[in-house]
Amino acid sequence: MSTITKQNYRGVYHFSPKEKWMNDPNGMVYFQGEYHLFFQHHPSGMTWGPMHWGHAVSKDLCTWEELPIALAPDELGMIFSGSAVVDWNNTTGFFEDKPGLVAIFTHHLEMPEGKPAIQRQSLAYSKDNGRTWARYEGNPVLEHDTFIDFRDPKVFWNKETNQWVMIIACGQTVCLYHSPDLINWTYASEFGEEVGSHDGVWECPDLFPLAIDGDHLNTKWVMLVSIGSDPAFVEGSRTQYFTGDFDGEVFTPDEDSLTVRWLDYGRDNYAGVSWSDVPAEDGRRLFIGWMSNWMYANQTPTEGFRGAMTIARELYLESRSGGIILVQKPVKELETARVPVLSLKDVSIREINTSLAKLHLESYEIIAEFSRGKSVGFKVRVGADKQTVIGINGVTEELYVDRMASGQHDFHEHFLGHHSAKLEALGDSHDLRIYVDCASVEVFSNGGQAVITDLIFPALESTGIAVFGENENDLLISLDIYELTLSAEIDKN
């Protein structure tokens, strides 16, 4: 086993490769008790390069075991992003007496100078729980004559139409295809013109149904679309979402989707998609993203490796303020990593800071609740003149993360920033759930309605914590702090 935890800026409870470059999560699928996480990987470089599919597995979405590279470039090109599914009924004919895994990915072939690259969709399959892979001899299985960008296929089995469905990024839109066998594909429809953000190229789409407010008789379809970085926009790469209806061929957005809605209001949650084949008895829609931004991803100041994933999250649809919104919550499995540090109720900011003064933590979780209308926040990874500030503005009712003084930032002119998200009222109080790790903060507020994910690069000695508010006598309803650690931690440097 090569379970990786931390070295320079390596998170304790976030997955990162043992070495070299990583970007988009790929091929997430659950099978035989394991969550598979494939990922875009350059195994011989610290920046983006010839793409392979790296591979890791987990039984608990917290502790990851990195396995050998699953797919390497071949005569058809590099191995770009894609998805993986369980072929339960052997629709492909690749398997005999038991189901197996099928990966659907983009082959990216560079052409002579002056000609655009060719992007085509191909298959590989595994009969041994993803440990080894065979390429389909008939690759590629899907091509397009006009789209220069034609990549990142996400595939799922549609029970209603009894067929496979593919959603794929096509420049400034996505296209939908269907197939009986993952090999022969028929075009169905195109979505994206004059809707959503077009501030960058569309990438890494996903499409899935979710119950509204937990009512499985009332569902909507959710489409995720990431948009790449454009120098004209300092936000860099981001992920948007749409809600609507899907009849097996056409996605029809609802009125809420006429407004651009972001999955995450930070800068560092990109290209995320959901796991396939999570068992029905579990029933969750599980998600993970690449914790970086194309604006500066190649320059982040890590050593030996570059790139990490967000924590795994569960996605929900909830009714808020007359509309339907996508909500994210950390997976419950993360609670097994908790080591209680502090638990207080109905306590003043002054008293809290007395308790916090003696704490020095790198990787931890903060859960706080306080009265609505109050401006309250936390300073984390505090040291010397550095800190990351996370809080809620009680007047504007906004969640924010301020990384203007968070640590190293000179690797890119736009890394510094103050990022905010509007809050939807839930009652008489606000809640904050903050995950702090060696190089990141992930903040969830109001039950996961507002989410901000940001990288930070603090000094090792920046381990202080403080709370602040309008008045040091103001009370917090509750505060809990847990150190987060994994029992399988090894390879600490």
Secondary structure, 3 states (H helix, E strand, C coil): CCECCCCCCCCCCCCCCCCEEEEEEEEEEEECCEEEEEEEEECCCCCCCCCEEEEEEECCCCCCEEEEEEECCECCEEEEEEEEEEECCCCCCCCCCCCEEEEEEEEEECCCCCCCCEEEEEEEEECCCCCCCEECCCCCCECCCCCCCCEEEEEEEECCCCEEEEEEECECCEEEEEECCCCCCEEEEEECCCCCCCCCCEEEEEEEEEEECCEEEEEEEEEEEEECCCCCCCCCCEEEEEEEEECCCCEEECHHHHCCCECCCCCCCEEEEECECCCCCCCCCEEEEECCCCCCHHHCCCCCEECCECCCEEEEEEEECCEEEEEEEECHHHHHHEEEEEEEEEEEHHHHHHHHCCCCCCCEEEEEEEECCCCEEEEEEEECCEEEEEEEECCCCEEEEEEEECCCCCCCCCCCCEEEEECCCCCCEEEEEEEEECCEEEEEECCCCEEEEEECCCCCCCCEEEEEECCCCCEEEEEEEEEECCCCCCCCC
